[in-house]
Amino acid sequence: MVVVLLASCSVCALSLGTPYVPPHRLLASVLDGDTTLAGIVVTELRVPRLVLALIAGACLGAAGLVLQEALRNPLAVPEMLGVSSGAALGVAAPLVLTLSLPAAVQPLLAIGGAALGGGLTLLAAGLGRSPSAVLLTGAAVAAALQAALLVLMVMADQLDLQLIYRYLLGSLSARTWDDVTGLWPWLLVAVPALVLCAPVLSVMRLGDEDAEALGVRAQRARLAALAIAVVLIAPVTAVCGPVAWVGFLAPHLARWFNPAAGAVRWLPWSAAWGAVVVVVADVPARLALAPVETPAGAWTALLGVPAGVALMRSGGRGRGRAARRRPAAPTDAREPLYGSRRTASGTADEFPRAGTCTEARGGEPGRGGPSGAVPPASGTAGTEDAR
């Protein structure tokens, strides 16, 4: 399903638009360096936009899974932890303050803002001692950073305001190969760290106490997970803006299609579903109101939140049905300490089960029941039952 969706949406992204390029001419336009208008549009505008959508979606999907597993909360997304808002603030502030900075510095500003938002969240929540406290505190920090962004938008002139507004919604419009090549150094740092972090995330799911018992320091692991998420999110946010709710929807899709797996197997699927979500959302963003382009982040938020909520509800019902279908333990696996048994005469005698006298009196042999007296035998049948 992932391959089919990616292939079909990629063909639509490269073919549809003005000018229209038939699908059978796409490969020749890319490989042969077609100098016609259609070839230039495909190779210089649509292909880098598609590659950027794939990279951005994969980074956001993987970062969302890292945050959710590290905090053990399915609602832990970059938008709720101050990471995306901090990265957007770090990029938008120099634009409003008319600071001329090279394009290579923007990822650094985004990383600084994302680290500021995530660090404030963890510090205010006591360095992540409680996952629920981290999520609630992150929502407050994200609201404060968004308020700072609104103040900057008030200070901006009309032209800068339009740029900031489009950037804050997350847009892939007018992106070139320079934007794509600027992401590779950060990916070379984030991907190996992500591979090393995946087994630790599986241990973190057990809880802080069990993780500590297995040799994983929970607070340090949570800080490391936040750092990896920042390195994944901030460069993408610097180029595309905060593409909303991809980090929320992609991990839930990965879990819904493979609920029995762990974090190690969910991680590549979450990245793949994140790429699918962004590519699928970018097609209507470019074509729905043509010739006007709408931000891709608006479409991911419009479609991602209802779909994520539906996946969470269906996943919860599936787990409930699985628990109800689970067979009960055999009745003779744990016999009660005392019980009744029918004798030959038809009466029910109360007596300890065989083999439980020692347990009832703390290991003293020969004692029967809590009073220490063995019930009297009533007839032959009673003697046989007691024996």
HELIX and SHEET records of a PDB file:
HELIX    1   1 VAL A    2  SER A   15  1                                  14    
HELIX    2   2 PRO A   23  ARG A   25  5                                   3    
HELIX    3   3 LEU A   26  LEU A   31  1                                   6    
HELIX    4   4 LEU A   37  VAL A   41  1                                   5    
HELIX    5   5 VAL A   42  ARG A   46  3                                   5    
HELIX    6   6 VAL A   47  LEU A   71  1                                  25    
HELIX    7   7 PRO A   78  MET A   80  5                                   3    
HELIX    8   8 VAL A   83  VAL A   96  1                                  14    
HELIX    9   9 ALA A  103  VAL A  105  5                                   3    
HELIX   10  10 GLN A  106  ALA A  124  1                                  19    
HELIX   11  11 PRO A  131  MET A  155  1                                  25    
HELIX   12  12 GLN A  158  LEU A  169  1                                  12    
HELIX   13  13 TRP A  177  THR A  181  1                                   5    
HELIX   14  14 TRP A  184  MET A  204  1                                  21    
HELIX   15  15 ASP A  208  ALA A  213  1                                   6    
HELIX   16  16 ALA A  218  CYS A  240  1                                  23    
HELIX   17  17 VAL A  246  PHE A  257  1                                  12    
HELIX   18  18 ALA A  263  LEU A  287  1                                  25    
HELIX   19  19 ALA A  296  ARG A  325  1                                  30    
HELIX   20  20 CYS A  357  ALA A  360  1                                   4    
HELIX   21  21 GLY A  379  ALA A  386  1                                   8    
SHEET    1   A 2 TYR A 338  ARG A 342  0                                        
SHEET    2   A 2 ALA A 348  PRO A 352 -1                                        
END                                                                             
